[in-house]
Amino acid sequence: MSGPGRSVLIIGLVFIVVAGLSALAISKRGSGDQSNDVDNLDPLIKELTSTPSSGLPDYALTSKKTEAAYRISVEFPDLIEKFPCYCGCRSIRHKSLKDCFTKGGEGGFGEHASFCDLCVDEALDVYKWQKEGVPLKEARSRFDEKYTRYGDPTDTPLI
């Protein structure tokens, strides 16, 4: 083959190789989830997940960040119950952030927060501010200011 047909074939092959290499690079970058790379973790998450987890369901262990949030829900259920959630879970009758980690009145863990980064981030912020000694009313004010942009909160009483 010669002429224009050969040029089209070469260009097509080059395109396929470049597209394949690009897809490979993107998939490697995307699979580099730093949330399980202990050396690169936020110190707060590292602290919360430094001991072996016991009693947490597998879905709570999908990343160190998610694990940390579930541990907060176990250690501080009365604290996270005082904060709303802004992820839209109000539509499934959640009353507070605590409901994102539990099955409500049934007891036990719920899966909701395991696939909701917003719930996880909210729990981590509540814990961080509590650890820093931020008064509860101020923490709630900070929380509402930070997360209100995401939508309507659960119907959680003010502090």
Buried (B, 14 or more C-beta within 10 A) or exposed (E): EEEEEEEEEEEEEEEEEEEEEEEEEEEEEEEEEEBBEEEEBBEBBBEBBEEEBEEBEEBBBBBBBBBBBBBBBBEBBEBBBBBBBBBBBBEEEBBBBBBBBBEEEEEEBBEBBBEBEBBBBBBBBBBBBBEEEBEBEEBBBBBBEEBEEEBEBBEBEEE
